[in-house]
Amino acid sequence: MLIILLLGVGLAWWLSCVLYKKNWNKKLSVLVEFTDSYAYQGEASALREVIINDKALPLPALEVRLSMNRNLEFEEEAKENSNVTDQSYKRDIFSFLLHQQVTRTLAFRCRKRGFYHITKAEVVGYDLFFGSGHYMEVPQQTHMYVYPAQIDVRRIRLICQALSGMVVVQNRLYPDPFEFSGIREYRQDDPMNHINWKASARSQELMVNQYDSTTSIEVTVILDVEDRNILKYEKLTEEGISIVSSLAAAMVRNKMELNIISNGKAEDSSQGLYMHMKAGGGRVAELNQRLACIDTGCDVEGIAEVLRREAAKKKSGHIYLLVSKNQTAENMEALRILAMNNSQVLWVIPVHPSMEMTYAGEREIHLMRWEVE
């Protein structure tokens, strides 16, 4: 009797093994997707995990393994059964009845800007006797951008105010007689064709039409991500990227037209960054995507060469903003050449509190110390 019982158990075990080996992954789907297409550095986001067992066969134990870049760190409940080494790993075991779906949301924190994707989920299924597991990879196609961290608007406003002052100066140098803004009393330096004769007759004194400048003062923002010294200053480089991201958004909102140039490039590109952004335009998201993909670890062109190319364009009355931690003689000389075209330059220099400023400002070159803790 005992032998028959053992044979029965053995047969059941064998049939179970055969059944599960042939059918465990049939009508089994695993979908993993980021819940957001983008987030800013420091913000929280999540993964959505949808697993469906759509067959008349229970799965007593199904192990699902996920991995993603370590700069995306699981948190809260999702931190259980996870660990961080070269990647952020997540391993969970589920139990499915017949025709059952499980949906879970896994929270994580975006620790660093970048472009992140998940290409696969690994699945291991076990039979009723928890024998050897059956393995398969399920291809995934999900990605998200982590945009650069945003700078406190109060600090960005300091740069905007400095640029606004430079714009006012340039508008005085290059007045635009096309936008009417009101009427005022005549002054000796007013041209005769600005006199409003009807208003003068009513008021019994000369009155002139007043115009606001509509001259489009284009601002070119130049970002330097070069960091070739033995002692790296990654935090200062990242701060520079964040400054450009935050400033561009503020300037476009304030109806300013700008160009963005950088020697930074994506890992899969040999070209630096160049973008033209119209006033009030909608390319801020595209800029943030490009900035997110900049690889600061690759060799880049020196920013002095970029500045010299800009100077060769001889843009008169232009405004340039350089964001660079590299206080070198070569960069300063390139800025002097750039300023020769009746242009003005603002150099924002990210530094740690203990660092000294190498140069003082000059007539057409204004320096702004930008401390980074």
Buried (B, 14 or more C-beta within 10 A) or exposed (E): EEEEEEEEEEEEBEEBBEEBBEBBBEEBEBBBBBBBEBBBBEBEBBBBBEBBBEBEBBBBBBBBBBBBBBBBBBEEEBBEEBEEEEBBBBBBEBEBEEEBEBEBEBBBBBBBBBBBEBEBBBBBBBBBEEEEBBEEEBEBEBBBBBBBBBBEEEEBEEBBEBBBEBBEBBBEEEEEEEEEEEBBEBEEEBEEEBBBEEBBEEEEEBBBBBBEBEBEBBBBBBBBBBBEEEEEBEEBBBBBBBBBBBBBBBBBEEEBBBBBBBBBBBEEBEEBBEBEBEBEEEBBEEBBBBBBBBBBEEEBBBBBEBBBEBBEEEBEBBBBBBBBBBBBEBBBEBBBBBBEBBBBBBBBBBBEEEBEEBBEEEEBBBBBEBEBE
